[in-house]
Amino acid sequence: MSYYDPKIHHRRSIRLDTYDYSQEGLYFVTCCCQDREYFFGEIINSELILNEAGKLIEQEWMNLSDRFLNIRLHDFVIMPNHFHAILELVGATLVVARNSPDIPTSNHNFEEKGPGRPQGITPTDTSADTQVTAPTIGDIISAFKSITTVKYIHGVKTANWPKFNKRLWQRNYYEHIIRNEIALNNIANYIIENPKRWNEDRFR
């Protein structure tokens, strides 16, 4: 169990009010577990060892490219109590993936509720080539957090995974707009080296 100090780990929004987060570009995102609990594995000798919950998080992140057809996934890492990734938006519209009834609708104010179904998860029209408004980074992260919460709750019920306090993920998330190739390379290196720098990690 991690130590959580609300004074140290106080978060504030870093999103820009005037920026269109549905426009094309590269973004560095970080999501943290509620109370910084270690739900997804451990670091042993600078090596990341994912547990079954961590493998779930990894798989559902990769599945996002099937759910949102205008995104491209770059480097990412699941840490014991948080997640880093580089996400690229590559199109102006979203074609809803087929056979994906659990894609959340846009809901910027959703929050994960346990042990039931999170808010924001509603069936959507999955007919072929259904055009909807381009998703923002917030929409995509909300989908990821909602879907993983539903499946984590299933793990709690069926595989005795550790329970979480009200929600699996912290309500907000961190994001940074990547503006040039130098920044992209630096962030990608930070993600790759994250397990080796666990003892220095400010998200521990």
Contacts in CASP RR format, 6 or more apart in sequence:
PFRMAT RR
TARGET T0000
AUTHOR 0000-0000-0000
METHOD contacts of the structure
MODEL  1
MSYYDPKIHHRRSIRLDTYDYSQEGLYFVTCCCQDREYFFGEIINSELIL
NEAGKLIEQEWMNLSDRFLNIRLHDFVIMPNHFHAILELVGATLVVARNS
PDIPTSNHNFEEKGPGRPQGITPTDTSADTQVTAPTIGDIISAFKSITTV
KYIHGVKTANWPKFNKRLWQRNYYEHIIRNEIALNNIANYIIENPKRWNE
DRFR
1 37 0 8 1.000
1 38 0 8 1.000
2 35 0 8 1.000
2 36 0 8 1.000
2 37 0 8 1.000
2 38 0 8 1.000
2 80 0 8 1.000
2 81 0 8 1.000
2 204 0 8 1.000
3 36 0 8 1.000
4 35 0 8 1.000
4 36 0 8 1.000
4 37 0 8 1.000
9 36 0 8 1.000
11 170 0 8 1.000
11 172 0 8 1.000
11 174 0 8 1.000
13 172 0 8 1.000
14 174 0 8 1.000
14 175 0 8 1.000
14 176 0 8 1.000
15 21 0 8 1.000
15 175 0 8 1.000
16 177 0 8 1.000
19 177 0 8 1.000
20 136 0 8 1.000
21 27 0 8 1.000
21 136 0 8 1.000
21 137 0 8 1.000
21 138 0 8 1.000
21 175 0 8 1.000
22 89 0 8 1.000
22 92 0 8 1.000
22 133 0 8 1.000
22 134 0 8 1.000
22 135 0 8 1.000
22 136 0 8 1.000
22 137 0 8 1.000
22 139 0 8 1.000
23 89 0 8 1.000
24 88 0 8 1.000
24 89 0 8 1.000
24 90 0 8 1.000
24 91 0 8 1.000
24 92 0 8 1.000
25 88 0 8 1.000
25 89 0 8 1.000
25 90 0 8 1.000
25 177 0 8 1.000
25 178 0 8 1.000
26 74 0 8 1.000
26 86 0 8 1.000
26 87 0 8 1.000
26 88 0 8 1.000
26 177 0 8 1.000
26 178 0 8 1.000
26 184 0 8 1.000
27 86 0 8 1.000
27 87 0 8 1.000
27 88 0 8 1.000
27 89 0 8 1.000
27 137 0 8 1.000
27 175 0 8 1.000
27 176 0 8 1.000
27 177 0 8 1.000
27 178 0 8 1.000
28 84 0 8 1.000
28 85 0 8 1.000
28 86 0 8 1.000
28 175 0 8 1.000
28 176 0 8 1.000
28 178 0 8 1.000
28 187 0 8 1.000
29 84 0 8 1.000
29 85 0 8 1.000
29 86 0 8 1.000
29 87 0 8 1.000
29 137 0 8 1.000
29 141 0 8 1.000
29 173 0 8 1.000
29 174 0 8 1.000
29 175 0 8 1.000
29 176 0 8 1.000
30 82 0 8 1.000
30 83 0 8 1.000
30 84 0 8 1.000
30 85 0 8 1.000
30 173 0 8 1.000
30 174 0 8 1.000
30 175 0 8 1.000
30 203 0 8 1.000
31 82 0 8 1.000
31 83 0 8 1.000
31 141 0 8 1.000
31 144 0 8 1.000
31 145 0 8 1.000
31 169 0 8 1.000
31 170 0 8 1.000
31 173 0 8 1.000
31 174 0 8 1.000
32 81 0 8 1.000
32 82 0 8 1.000
32 83 0 8 1.000
32 169 0 8 1.000
32 170 0 8 1.000
32 173 0 8 1.000
32 174 0 8 1.000
32 203 0 8 1.000
33 39 0 8 1.000
33 40 0 8 1.000
33 81 0 8 1.000
33 82 0 8 1.000
33 164 0 8 1.000
33 168 0 8 1.000
33 169 0 8 1.000
33 170 0 8 1.000
34 164 0 8 1.000
34 165 0 8 1.000
34 166 0 8 1.000
34 167 0 8 1.000
34 168 0 8 1.000
34 169 0 8 1.000
34 170 0 8 1.000
35 165 0 8 1.000
36 81 0 8 1.000
36 82 0 8 1.000
36 203 0 8 1.000
36 204 0 8 1.000
37 81 0 8 1.000
37 162 0 8 1.000
37 164 0 8 1.000
37 165 0 8 1.000
38 80 0 8 1.000
38 81 0 8 1.000
39 53 0 8 1.000
39 54 0 8 1.000
39 80 0 8 1.000
39 81 0 8 1.000
39 152 0 8 1.000
39 161 0 8 1.000
39 162 0 8 1.000
39 164 0 8 1.000
39 168 0 8 1.000
40 50 0 8 1.000
40 51 0 8 1.000
40 53 0 8 1.000
40 54 0 8 1.000
40 57 0 8 1.000
40 78 0 8 1.000
40 79 0 8 1.000
40 80 0 8 1.000
40 81 0 8 1.000
40 83 0 8 1.000
41 48 0 8 1.000
41 49 0 8 1.000
41 50 0 8 1.000
41 51 0 8 1.000
41 53 0 8 1.000
41 54 0 8 1.000
41 80 0 8 1.000
42 49 0 8 1.000
42 51 0 8 1.000
42 80 0 8 1.000
43 49 0 8 1.000
43 79 0 8 1.000
43 80 0 8 1.000
43 195 0 8 1.000
43 198 0 8 1.000
46 195 0 8 1.000
46 196 0 8 1.000
46 198 0 8 1.000
47 195 0 8 1.000
48 77 0 8 1.000
48 78 0 8 1.000
48 79 0 8 1.000
48 195 0 8 1.000
50 58 0 8 1.000
50 78 0 8 1.000
52 155 0 8 1.000
52 159 0 8 1.000
52 161 0 8 1.000
53 152 0 8 1.000
53 155 0 8 1.000
53 161 0 8 1.000
54 78 0 8 1.000
56 148 0 8 1.000
56 151 0 8 1.000
56 152 0 8 1.000
57 78 0 8 1.000
57 83 0 8 1.000
57 148 0 8 1.000
58 78 0 8 1.000
60 144 0 8 1.000
60 147 0 8 1.000
60 148 0 8 1.000
60 151 0 8 1.000
61 73 0 8 1.000
61 76 0 8 1.000
61 78 0 8 1.000
61 83 0 8 1.000
61 85 0 8 1.000
61 144 0 8 1.000
62 73 0 8 1.000
64 71 0 8 1.000
64 73 0 8 1.000
64 140 0 8 1.000
64 143 0 8 1.000
64 144 0 8 1.000
65 71 0 8 1.000
65 72 0 8 1.000
65 73 0 8 1.000
66 97 0 8 1.000
66 100 0 8 1.000
67 97 0 8 1.000
67 100 0 8 1.000
67 103 0 8 1.000
67 143 0 8 1.000
68 94 0 8 1.000
68 97 0 8 1.000
68 135 0 8 1.000
68 140 0 8 1.000
68 143 0 8 1.000
69 94 0 8 1.000
69 95 0 8 1.000
69 97 0 8 1.000
70 89 0 8 1.000
70 90 0 8 1.000
70 91 0 8 1.000
70 92 0 8 1.000
70 93 0 8 1.000
70 94 0 8 1.000
70 95 0 8 1.000
70 134 0 8 1.000
70 135 0 8 1.000
71 87 0 8 1.000
71 88 0 8 1.000
71 89 0 8 1.000
71 90 0 8 1.000
71 135 0 8 1.000
71 140 0 8 1.000
72 87 0 8 1.000
72 88 0 8 1.000
72 90 0 8 1.000
73 85 0 8 1.000
73 86 0 8 1.000
73 87 0 8 1.000
73 88 0 8 1.000
74 85 0 8 1.000
74 86 0 8 1.000
74 87 0 8 1.000
74 88 0 8 1.000
74 188 0 8 1.000
75 85 0 8 1.000
75 86 0 8 1.000
75 187 0 8 1.000
75 188 0 8 1.000
75 191 0 8 1.000
75 192 0 8 1.000
76 83 0 8 1.000
76 84 0 8 1.000
76 85 0 8 1.000
76 86 0 8 1.000
76 191 0 8 1.000
77 83 0 8 1.000
77 84 0 8 1.000
77 85 0 8 1.000
77 191 0 8 1.000
77 192 0 8 1.000
77 194 0 8 1.000
77 195 0 8 1.000
79 194 0 8 1.000
79 195 0 8 1.000
79 198 0 8 1.000
79 201 0 8 1.000
79 203 0 8 1.000
81 203 0 8 1.000
81 204 0 8 1.000
82 203 0 8 1.000
84 190 0 8 1.000
84 191 0 8 1.000
84 194 0 8 1.000
85 191 0 8 1.000
86 178 0 8 1.000
86 184 0 8 1.000
86 187 0 8 1.000
86 188 0 8 1.000
86 191 0 8 1.000
87 137 0 8 1.000
87 140 0 8 1.000
89 134 0 8 1.000
89 137 0 8 1.000
91 134 0 8 1.000
92 134 0 8 1.000
93 131 0 8 1.000
93 132 0 8 1.000
93 133 0 8 1.000
93 134 0 8 1.000
94 131 0 8 1.000
94 132 0 8 1.000
94 133 0 8 1.000
94 134 0 8 1.000
94 135 0 8 1.000
95 129 0 8 1.000
95 130 0 8 1.000
95 131 0 8 1.000
96 103 0 8 1.000
96 124 0 8 1.000
96 125 0 8 1.000
96 126 0 8 1.000
96 130 0 8 1.000
96 132 0 8 1.000
97 103 0 8 1.000
97 126 0 8 1.000
98 126 0 8 1.000
98 128 0 8 1.000
99 126 0 8 1.000
100 124 0 8 1.000
100 126 0 8 1.000
101 123 0 8 1.000
101 124 0 8 1.000
101 126 0 8 1.000
102 121 0 8 1.000
102 123 0 8 1.000
102 147 0 8 1.000
102 150 0 8 1.000
103 124 0 8 1.000
103 126 0 8 1.000
103 143 0 8 1.000
104 110 0 8 1.000
104 118 0 8 1.000
104 120 0 8 1.000
104 121 0 8 1.000
104 122 0 8 1.000
104 139 0 8 1.000
104 142 0 8 1.000
104 143 0 8 1.000
104 146 0 8 1.000
104 147 0 8 1.000
105 120 0 8 1.000
105 122 0 8 1.000
105 124 0 8 1.000
106 133 0 8 1.000
106 135 0 8 1.000
106 136 0 8 1.000
106 139 0 8 1.000
106 142 0 8 1.000
107 119 0 8 1.000
107 120 0 8 1.000
107 142 0 8 1.000
108 138 0 8 1.000
108 139 0 8 1.000
108 142 0 8 1.000
110 118 0 8 1.000
110 119 0 8 1.000
110 120 0 8 1.000
110 142 0 8 1.000
110 146 0 8 1.000
111 118 0 8 1.000
111 119 0 8 1.000
111 167 0 8 1.000
111 171 0 8 1.000
112 118 0 8 1.000
112 119 0 8 1.000
112 145 0 8 1.000
112 146 0 8 1.000
112 149 0 8 1.000
112 166 0 8 1.000
112 167 0 8 1.000
112 168 0 8 1.000
112 169 0 8 1.000
113 119 0 8 1.000
113 166 0 8 1.000
113 167 0 8 1.000
114 149 0 8 1.000
114 153 0 8 1.000
114 164 0 8 1.000
114 166 0 8 1.000
114 167 0 8 1.000
115 153 0 8 1.000
115 156 0 8 1.000
115 157 0 8 1.000
116 153 0 8 1.000
117 150 0 8 1.000
118 145 0 8 1.000
118 146 0 8 1.000
118 149 0 8 1.000
118 150 0 8 1.000
120 142 0 8 1.000
120 146 0 8 1.000
121 146 0 8 1.000
121 147 0 8 1.000
121 150 0 8 1.000
124 130 0 8 1.000
135 143 0 8 1.000
137 175 0 8 1.000
138 173 0 8 1.000
141 173 0 8 1.000
141 175 0 8 1.000
145 168 0 8 1.000
145 169 0 8 1.000
145 173 0 8 1.000
148 168 0 8 1.000
148 169 0 8 1.000
149 167 0 8 1.000
149 168 0 8 1.000
149 169 0 8 1.000
152 161 0 8 1.000
152 164 0 8 1.000
152 168 0 8 1.000
155 161 0 8 1.000
156 162 0 8 1.000
156 163 0 8 1.000
156 164 0 8 1.000
176 187 0 8 1.000
178 184 0 8 1.000
178 187 0 8 1.000
194 201 0 8 1.000
198 204 0 8 1.000
END
